[in-house]
Amino acid sequence: MTSDRIEKSIVLRAPRAKVWRAITSADEFGTWFGARFTGRFAPRTTVSGRITLPGYDHLTIDMTIERMDAERLFSYRWHPHAVDASHDYSQEPTTLVEFTLEDVPEGTRLTIVESGFDRIPGERRATAFRMNEGGWATELQNIERYVAGKTTAASL
């Protein structure tokens, strides 16, 4: 167990191309993740979105897309657990979120790694890590349901 890195993995019963679209299309990502993004995901761009989950719908999310290696790796940077609308997170370090896809006999293994928590300010670090640890567990369930045919995070 480390305080700097969260790693979660799931085997999705879906072809790699379908999982790739679910994580790299801003519309599809937003559907299962619970956000409505403006713009497209593309390397070296920043996209913003409004959280659509009840209780969090007053918040926005900003993601700076790092890499998009077709059907293999998608990564971005963001401010973890940035849920206080009155706090300016822009001067804080970001964490790196990496989605890796791998073919397996049952479908596609999706591994999500978020790293860089040791650089987050001490007063926020433990909470951000704990909340994102649980959040990624939920998001894996959401994407599993999404690629199986569900449509929105609210219905997941």
SVG drawing of the C-alpha trace seen along z (x, -y; Angstrom):
<svg xmlns="http://www.w3.org/2000/svg" viewBox="-31 -31 36 47">
<polyline fill="none" stroke="black" stroke-width="0.4" points="0.0,0.0 1.3,-3.4 0.0,-6.9 1.1,-8.2 -0.6,-5.8 -4.1,-4.3 -4.4,-1.4 -7.6,0.3 -8.3,2.9 -11.3,4.6 -12.1,7.0 -14.8,5.6 -16.8,7.9 -16.5,5.6 -14.1,5.3 -11.1,2.9 -12.5,0.5 -15.7,0.0 -13.8,-0.6 -11.5,-3.0 -14.4,-5.1 -15.9,-5.0 -12.8,-6.5 -11.6,-8.9 -14.9,-10.4 -15.7,-13.4 -19.4,-12.6 -19.1,-8.9 -16.6,-9.5 -19.0,-12.1 -21.9,-9.8 -20.5,-7.1 -18.3,-9.4 -21.0,-11.9 -19.9,-15.1 -20.8,-17.2 -17.7,-18.3 -17.2,-21.2 -14.8,-20.3 -13.1,-17.1 -10.4,-15.1 -7.1,-15.5 -3.5,-15.5 -2.1,-18.7 -5.6,-20.2 -7.5,-21.2 -11.2,-20.3 -13.7,-21.5 -17.0,-19.9 -19.8,-20.4 -20.3,-17.6 -23.8,-16.1 -24.1,-14.0 -26.6,-15.3 -24.9,-17.2 -21.9,-17.9 -23.6,-19.6 -22.3,-23.0 -18.7,-21.9 -16.6,-21.8 -13.8,-19.5 -10.7,-20.5 -8.6,-17.8 -5.4,-18.4 -5.1,-15.5 -1.6,-14.1 -1.6,-11.1 -3.9,-9.2 -2.1,-6.1 -4.9,-4.5 -6.7,-1.7 -3.8,-1.3 -3.2,-4.3 -5.2,-7.5 -3.9,-9.9 -4.7,-13.2 -3.9,-15.5 -6.3,-17.0 -6.7,-18.3 -7.9,-15.4 -10.9,-15.8 -11.3,-19.4 -14.8,-19.8 -14.6,-23.1 -16.0,-25.6 -14.5,-28.5 -10.9,-27.1 -8.5,-28.0 -6.8,-24.7 -4.9,-26.2 -1.6,-26.7 -1.6,-23.1 0.2,-20.2 -2.0,-17.8 -2.1,-14.0 -1.7,-11.9 -4.6,-9.5 -3.7,-6.7 -6.1,-4.3 -4.4,-1.3 -6.3,1.3 -5.2,4.9 -6.9,7.7 -7.8,10.7 -9.9,13.8 -13.0,12.4 -12.8,9.0 -10.7,6.0 -8.7,5.4 -8.9,1.7 -6.4,0.6 -6.6,-2.9 -3.7,-4.4 -3.7,-7.8 -0.4,-8.9 1.2,-12.0 -0.6,-12.3 2.6,-12.9 2.8,-16.3 -0.6,-17.4 -0.6,-19.9 -0.5,-18.0 -3.8,-19.4 -5.6,-17.8 -3.5,-14.8 -5.1,-12.1 -8.6,-13.1 -8.0,-13.4 -6.4,-10.0 -9.2,-8.3 -11.9,-9.9 -10.3,-9.1 -9.6,-5.5 -13.3,-5.0 -14.3,-7.1 -12.3,-4.9 -13.9,-1.8 -17.3,-3.3 -16.2,-4.5 -15.1,-1.0 -18.6,0.2 -20.0,-2.7 -17.9,-2.0 -18.7,1.8 -22.4,1.0 -22.0,-1.6 -20.2,0.7 -22.8,3.4 -25.5,1.0 -26.5,-1.4 -26.6,-5.0 -26.0,-7.5 -24.1,-7.7 -27.5,-8.5 -28.9,-5.2 -25.9,-3.2"/>
</svg>
